[in-house]
Amino acid sequence: MTGRDTRVLISGGGIAGPALAYWLRRYGFRPTVVERASEVRTGGYRIQIEGSGIQALQRMGLLETFRRHGGPTPSSMRLTMRPGGRPLTLPGGAAVSTEPGLVIQRGTAAERIYLHTKDDVEYRFGDSVTAIHEHPDGATVHFERGESEEYDLVVAADGIRSRTRSLAFGGVDPIHYLGTNLALFTLDNTLGLHDQVIGHAWPRRGCLIATFPGNTALEGNFLFRAPNPVEDVDQHKRLIRGRFGADGWHAPHLLRAMEEAPFAHFAPTAQVRMTSWTSGRVALVGDAGYCPDPMTGQGTSLALVGAAVLAHEISAANGNHRVAYPAYEAAIRGFVDANHAMAGEITRLTAPDAGPKELRVREVLYRGLFGAFSVTGVPPVAKAAYSYPLDKLSQ
Ligand SMILES: Cc1cc2nc3c(=O)[nH]c(=O)nc-3n(C[C@H](O)[C@H](O)[C@H](O)COP(=O)(O)OP(=O)(O)OC[C@H]3O[C@@H](n4cnc5c(N)ncnc54)[C@H](O)[C@@H]3O)c2cc1C
C-alpha cells in the first residue's frame, strides 16, 4: 500500500521515534510507535541542543516548551590543561549558530515530544518487535506480546543498541568503540556554578562539570582512554578511582559524588557507522542509524533532523519506500558525516591522547586557535555539523 494510508510502524519512543511520528502525522499518515518501556522514561542526563536541532524544534512548535522546561546553553566552556594553569575558553554555542541553544534533561525532552504527539499518534508501551517478515505487499511484524500485524514500512528508532536494526540488517556490528570510556553522574551544585561548563584535562583522561537547567544540580563526568571498551560498571568505577585518584582540581569531590550519585551512566564512547540506513522496507533513524557519540553533544539534533528528513521524503514519495529511502540517505549523509567527524576532536581535547610534554604544546596551540576563533568566528567546516537546510523541507 502507498499513499496516505501507508502503514508505518516506528520502533522506539525516545527522541527520533516520536519526532518522526509527529512529522508523518502532519503529512497525513497514521504511524504507530512501539516502545519497550512501560511509560516515557523521565530524568536522565543533560543534553545540549544547538543549531539545526533548535530549528527542528521550532518547526515542530516545540521550541518554547523546550526553553521553558530547560535552560540556556553555557556561553563558553573553560578547560584547564595543566595543574594550576589558566583555563582555556572554548567557543560556545553562539560561535556555531545565531539562534541560542538550550540545555534540557533527556527524559524531559522525550516526555515533551510525547505529550506533543500523543493525542494524534498511537503509542504502544511495554512491547517490542521480535521479527519482521517482508513480502511483496508489505511486512508482517511480530511483537513480544505475541501479536503480529501488517505494515508497509518499519522504522527503527530504538537507540544505539537497536534490536530492530539487528533483525533487519543482521551481519556486522556497526557500533564502533572510540577509545574512551565515559562515566557521567549528577551531584548537588555545592560549587555554586551558574550556566557553566568547566573541565580539566590530564594525559589520556579528563573530567567535566556542567550545570543542569536552574543550576540546582550539576553533571560530572570522567572520561579516560583505554585500549578496550569497559562494559562492566564495577570495573569502570575501579579504573576511574585508579586513574583520577591522585588528581587535584575538583577530581576528589567528583570521585566522592560518583559513588553516591542518584543517577549515573557508565559506557564506552561509541559511534554507529553504517554504509546504508535502509534495507527493504526498514529504515533507521536517530542513534539506531548514526549515533555520533555522546561527547559530540549532537545526537539529539541528528535524531530530530533525521526524523524530519525521513518523513519529508516518505511524504514526497507518497509512501513509496523505493523512492523515499534512497532520497533520505542522500539527503542526510553529509550532515551525519560532519557530526561523526567531530567526535574524535572533542575527546582529543577533553581526554587528550598525549603525554605531559605534548599536552603543554597542545595547550599553547589551542590557546592561539580559540583566541583566533573569537575574532574570526569558527571555520565553516566546524559549523557544518550544526547546520542542515531544514527550510528546504515541506512544512
Ligand atoms: C551520556 C549521554 C550524554 C548525551 N548528551 C547529549 C547532548 O548533550 N546533546 C545531544 O544532542 N545528545 C546527547 N546525547 C545523545 C542523545 O541522548 C541521543 O542521541 C538521542 O537520545 C537519540 O535519540 P533516539 O530516539 O535515536 O534514541 P534514544 O533516545 O536512545 O531512544 C530510543 C528509545 O527506544 C526504546 N527502545 C530500545 N529498545 C527497544 C526495542 N527493542 N523496542 C522498542 N523500543 C525500544 C528505548 O526505551 C528508548 O525510549 C547524549 C547521550 C548520552 C548517553
PDBQT file of the ligand as one rigid body, heavy atoms in Angstrom, charges set to zero:
ROOT
HETATM    1  C1  LIG A 401      25.606  10.385  28.464  1.00  0.00    +0.000 C 
HETATM    2  C2  LIG A 401      24.976  10.954  27.258  1.00  0.00    +0.000 A 
HETATM    3  C3  LIG A 401      25.013  12.325  27.045  1.00  0.00    +0.000 A 
HETATM    4  C4  LIG A 401      24.434  12.877  25.910  1.00  0.00    +0.000 A 
HETATM    5  N1  LIG A 401      24.477  14.235  25.707  1.00  0.00    +0.000 NA
HETATM    6  C5  LIG A 401      23.895  14.753  24.606  1.00  0.00    +0.000 A 
HETATM    7  C6  LIG A 401      23.906  16.169  24.366  1.00  0.00    +0.000 A 
HETATM    8  O1  LIG A 401      24.427  16.980  25.133  1.00  0.00    +0.000 OA
HETATM    9  N2  LIG A 401      23.296  16.630  23.246  1.00  0.00    +0.000 N 
HETATM   10  C7  LIG A 401      22.692  15.789  22.371  1.00  0.00    +0.000 A 
HETATM   11  O2  LIG A 401      22.149  16.257  21.364  1.00  0.00    +0.000 OA
HETATM   12  N3  LIG A 401      22.678  14.461  22.551  1.00  0.00    +0.000 NA
HETATM   13  C8  LIG A 401      23.265  13.925  23.645  1.00  0.00    +0.000 A 
HETATM   14  N4  LIG A 401      23.256  12.581  23.838  1.00  0.00    +0.000 N 
HETATM   15  C9  LIG A 401      22.690  11.720  22.814  1.00  0.00    +0.000 C 
HETATM   16  C10 LIG A 401      21.182  11.696  22.801  1.00  0.00    +0.000 C 
HETATM   17  O3  LIG A 401      20.654  11.315  24.057  1.00  0.00    +0.000 OA
HETATM   18  C11 LIG A 401      20.766  10.684  21.734  1.00  0.00    +0.000 C 
HETATM   19  O4  LIG A 401      21.454  10.931  20.539  1.00  0.00    +0.000 OA
HETATM   20  C12 LIG A 401      19.288  10.802  21.476  1.00  0.00    +0.000 C 
HETATM   21  O5  LIG A 401      18.576  10.478  22.646  1.00  0.00    +0.000 OA
HETATM   22  C13 LIG A 401      18.914   9.851  20.337  1.00  0.00    +0.000 C 
HETATM   23  O6  LIG A 401      17.552   9.673  20.301  1.00  0.00    +0.000 OA
HETATM   24  P1  LIG A 401      16.943   8.302  19.775  1.00  0.00    +0.000 P 
HETATM   25  O7  LIG A 401      15.476   8.469  19.841  1.00  0.00    +0.000 OA
HETATM   26  O8  LIG A 401      17.556   7.928  18.484  1.00  0.00    +0.000 OA
HETATM   27  O9  LIG A 401      17.410   7.188  20.797  1.00  0.00    +0.000 OA
HETATM   28  P2  LIG A 401      17.049   7.059  22.343  1.00  0.00    +0.000 P 
HETATM   29  O10 LIG A 401      16.891   8.391  22.958  1.00  0.00    +0.000 OA
HETATM   30  O11 LIG A 401      18.063   6.131  22.907  1.00  0.00    +0.000 OA
HETATM   31  O12 LIG A 401      15.628   6.357  22.354  1.00  0.00    +0.000 OA
HETATM   32  C14 LIG A 401      15.447   5.037  21.975  1.00  0.00    +0.000 C 
HETATM   33  C15 LIG A 401      14.125   4.542  22.529  1.00  0.00    +0.000 C 
HETATM   34  O13 LIG A 401      13.899   3.221  22.061  1.00  0.00    +0.000 OA
HETATM   35  C16 LIG A 401      13.460   2.404  23.140  1.00  0.00    +0.000 C 
HETATM   36  N5  LIG A 401      13.818   1.029  22.825  1.00  0.00    +0.000 N 
HETATM   37  C17 LIG A 401      15.019   0.424  22.942  1.00  0.00    +0.000 A 
HETATM   38  N6  LIG A 401      14.957  -0.830  22.507  1.00  0.00    +0.000 NA
HETATM   39  C18 LIG A 401      13.696  -1.041  22.086  1.00  0.00    +0.000 A 
HETATM   40  C19 LIG A 401      13.018  -2.139  21.495  1.00  0.00    +0.000 A 
HETATM   41  N7  LIG A 401      13.649  -3.283  21.264  1.00  0.00    +0.000 N 
HETATM   42  N8  LIG A 401      11.730  -1.984  21.170  1.00  0.00    +0.000 NA
HETATM   43  C20 LIG A 401      11.046  -0.805  21.403  1.00  0.00    +0.000 A 
HETATM   44  N9  LIG A 401      11.656   0.252  21.965  1.00  0.00    +0.000 NA
HETATM   45  C21 LIG A 401      12.968   0.149  22.291  1.00  0.00    +0.000 A 
HETATM   46  C22 LIG A 401      14.161   2.979  24.352  1.00  0.00    +0.000 C 
HETATM   47  O14 LIG A 401      13.469   2.632  25.545  1.00  0.00    +0.000 OA
HETATM   48  C23 LIG A 401      14.086   4.471  24.048  1.00  0.00    +0.000 C 
HETATM   49  O15 LIG A 401      12.894   5.042  24.515  1.00  0.00    +0.000 OA
HETATM   50  C24 LIG A 401      23.830  12.022  24.967  1.00  0.00    +0.000 A 
HETATM   51  C25 LIG A 401      23.786  10.639  25.190  1.00  0.00    +0.000 A 
HETATM   52  C26 LIG A 401      24.350  10.111  26.318  1.00  0.00    +0.000 A 
HETATM   53  C27 LIG A 401      24.300   8.616  26.531  1.00  0.00    +0.000 C 
ENDROOT
TORSDOF 0
